[in-house]
Amino acid sequence: MPDVAFHFNAPDRLGYACRLLRKAYLRKARLFVWVTASDLPRLDTALWTMAAGEFVPHCRSDDAELVKARSPIEMGEGLPALRGDLILVNLRHDMPDDPAAFKRVIEVVTLDEADRGPARERWRQYKALGLEPQRHDLRLAPSE
């Protein structure tokens, strides 16, 4: 069973995701970022325009297979078919169809009530599947 972690109280979903992805990349993790159609180009641009020396190699699901094979971070609107060694970063309000197929699931939740309500429902769904989500309150986390 995968670890499921809810990162609550992110002041900015995409900004937090960029920092999270950079940290995971430096730890040599393989990730899939599940995003909405509107957030996909915004996240892509944010990752390309991070500060000098903080570049995070990534690709989109519609990139060539050669590019995807060499990218530690892939992002897209649809979930990947092969999941076993991937960490899923969920930036959507949807529940992944089979969270247990991932190595780990990270849910990013902002301060917005429109985001928090669906997150509470996903929390209940994970518990119903026998998964025990962990809570990480970003307001209480030490600054980096």
SULGIBEL-V616540 format. One record per pair of residues at least 24 apart in sequence whose ideal C-beta (glycine too) atoms are under 10 Angstrom apart, sorted by the first residue. I is the first residue (numbers start at 1). J is the second residue. D is the distance in whole Angstrom. If there is no record, write none. Layout:
BEGIN
<<I/J/D> <I/J/D>>
END
This chain:
BEGIN
<<1/99/9> <1/100/6> <1/129/9> <1/130/7> <1/131/6> <1/132/9> <2/83/10> <2/84/10> <2/86/10> <2/87/9> <2/88/8> <2/99/6> <2/100/6> <2/101/8> <2/102/5> <2/103/6> <2/104/5> <2/105/6> <2/126/10> <2/131/7> <3/87/9> <3/102/9> <3/103/8> <3/104/5> <3/105/7> <3/106/9> <3/131/8> <3/132/9> <3/133/9> <3/134/7> <4/88/9> <4/90/10> <4/99/7> <4/100/10> <4/102/9> <4/104/8> <4/105/5> <4/106/8> <4/107/7> <4/122/9> <4/123/9> <4/126/5> <4/127/9> <4/129/9> <4/131/5> <4/132/7> <4/133/4> <4/134/7> <5/87/10> <5/104/7> <5/105/7> <5/106/5> <5/107/7> <5/108/10> <5/133/7> <5/134/5> <5/135/8> <5/136/6> <6/90/10> <6/105/9> <6/106/8> <6/107/5> <6/108/8> <6/109/6> <6/119/7> <6/120/10> <6/122/8> <6/123/7> <6/126/9> <6/133/5> <6/134/7> <6/135/6> <6/136/7> <6/137/9> <7/89/9> <7/106/6> <7/107/7> <7/108/5> <7/109/7> <7/110/10> <7/134/10> <7/135/9> <7/136/5> <7/137/9> <7/138/6> <7/141/9> <8/107/9> <8/108/9> <8/109/5> <8/110/9> <8/111/9> <8/115/10> <8/116/8> <8/119/8> <8/135/6> <8/136/7> <8/137/5> <8/138/6> <8/139/8> <8/140/9> <9/109/7> <9/110/7> <9/111/6> <9/116/9> <9/136/9> <9/137/6> <9/138/5> <9/139/5> <9/140/8> <9/141/9> <10/91/10> <10/108/5> <10/109/6> <10/110/5> <10/111/7> <10/112/10> <10/115/9> <10/136/10> <10/138/6> <10/139/10> <11/110/7> <11/111/6> <11/138/8> <11/139/9> <12/46/10> <12/108/10> <12/110/7> <12/111/9> <13/39/8> <13/42/10> <13/43/9> <13/91/6> <13/108/6> <13/109/8> <13/110/5> <13/111/10> <13/112/9> <13/115/8> <14/39/7> <14/42/6> <14/43/5> <14/45/9> <14/46/5> <14/47/9> <14/91/8> <14/108/9> <14/110/10> <15/46/7> <16/91/9> <16/108/6> <16/109/10> <16/110/8> <16/138/7> <17/43/6> <17/46/8> <17/47/9> <17/75/9> <17/89/7> <17/91/6> <17/106/9> <17/108/6> <18/43/8> <18/46/5> <18/47/6> <18/49/9> <18/50/6> <18/54/9> <18/56/7> <19/50/9> <19/54/9> <19/56/10> <19/144/7> <20/56/10> <20/87/10> <20/89/7> <20/106/7> <20/108/7> <21/46/10> <21/47/7> <21/50/10> <21/56/5> <21/57/10> <21/58/7> <21/72/9> <21/73/6> <21/75/9> <21/87/10> <21/89/7> <22/47/9> <22/50/7> <22/51/10> <22/54/6> <22/55/9> <22/56/5> <22/73/10> <23/56/10> <23/144/8> <24/56/9> <24/72/8> <24/73/8> <24/87/7> <24/89/8> <24/104/10> <24/106/9> <25/54/10> <25/55/9> <25/56/5> <25/57/7> <25/58/8> <25/72/6> <25/73/6> <26/54/10> <26/56/9> <27/72/10> <28/72/7> <29/72/7> <29/73/8> <29/85/9> <29/86/9> <29/87/6> <29/89/10> <29/103/9> <29/104/9> <30/71/9> <30/72/5> <30/73/8> <30/74/8> <30/85/6> <30/86/5> <30/87/7> <30/103/8> <31/56/10> <31/58/9> <31/71/10> <31/72/7> <31/73/5> <31/74/7> <31/75/8> <31/86/6> <31/87/5> <31/88/7> <31/89/6> <31/102/10> <31/103/10> <31/104/9> <31/106/9> <32/61/9> <32/73/8> <32/74/5> <32/75/7> <32/76/7> <32/79/7> <32/80/5> <32/82/10> <32/83/7> <32/86/5> <32/87/7> <32/88/5> <32/89/7> <32/90/9> <32/96/10> <32/102/8> <33/58/8> <33/60/10> <33/61/10> <33/73/7> <33/74/7> <33/75/4> <33/76/8> <33/87/9> <33/88/8> <33/89/5> <33/90/8> <33/91/6> <33/92/10> <33/106/10> <33/108/10> <34/61/10> <34/74/10> <34/75/8> <34/76/7> <34/77/8> <34/78/8> <34/79/6> <34/80/9> <34/88/6> <34/89/7> <34/90/5> <34/91/6> <34/92/6> <34/94/8> <34/96/7> <34/105/10> <35/60/10> <35/61/10> <35/75/6> <35/76/7> <35/77/7> <35/89/9> <35/90/9> <35/91/5> <35/92/7> <36/77/7> <36/91/7> <36/92/6> <36/93/8> <36/94/9> <37/76/10> <37/77/5> <38/77/10> <39/75/9> <39/77/9> <39/91/6> <39/92/8> <40/75/6> <40/76/7> <40/77/6> <40/91/9> <43/75/6> <43/91/7> <44/75/7> <47/73/8> <47/75/8> <90/119/10> <90/122/8> <91/115/10> <92/118/9> <92/122/10> <93/117/9> <93/118/4> <93/119/8> <93/121/9> <93/122/8> <94/118/8> <94/122/8> <95/121/8> <95/122/5> <95/123/10> <95/124/10> <95/125/5> <95/126/8> <95/129/9> <96/122/9> <96/125/10> <96/126/10> <98/129/9> <99/125/9> <99/126/7> <99/129/7> <99/131/7> <100/126/10> <100/129/7> <100/130/9> <100/131/7> <105/131/8> <105/133/9> <106/134/10> <106/136/9> <107/133/8> <107/136/10> <108/136/10> <108/138/9> <109/135/10> <109/136/10> <109/138/9> <110/138/10> <111/138/9> <111/139/9>>
END
